[in-house]
Amino acid sequence: MSNITDSQRLILQLLIFPESYDHIRLETGLSTGVVRDDLITLMHKNMIEVFESQSGTVGTKVRHFDNDHPEDFFYRATKSGLGAMRK
């Protein structure tokens, strides 16, 4: 299992249920760039799932993620991501 950074662990702790990008930023206090980069890394490690935002609510799981607009999505930890928090 991949090692995760402290900031990635902080983000994963919020993602037991789907959460918006703005909620993640607000709750973690991390900078915009750190949150964006960590979400992309966690996604590539299959530790989070990404969902469309449909009128501010969670929509369907996405196949294409727009790196330039992370605020347009919701995020939720996968089983692998939840397991990585325990390490």
C-alpha positions, 0 to 999 in steps of 0.5 A, a space after each residue: 500500500 502506498 504511503 500518504 502525506 500528512 495533508 493527504 491523510 487529513 483530506 482522506 479523513 473528511 472523505 468517508 462521505 462525499 464532500 465538495 472541494 470547497 468543504 475540503 479546503 475549509 475544513 483542512 485549512 490547506 491551500 488551494 494548490 495543496 488540496 488540488 494536488 493531493 486530490 489528483 494524487 489520491 485519485 491516481 492512487 485509487 484512494 478516492 472516487 470523483 463524482 460530478 456535481 449536479 446542482 450542488 449535490 453528488 451526481 454520477 461517478 466521473 470518467 474524466 476529471 478536469 484538473 483545472 476545475 476541481 471545485 466542480 466535483 465531489 470526492 469520497 475515499 475508497 476502501 483503499 483510501 480508508 485503509 491508508 489512513 490507518 497506517 
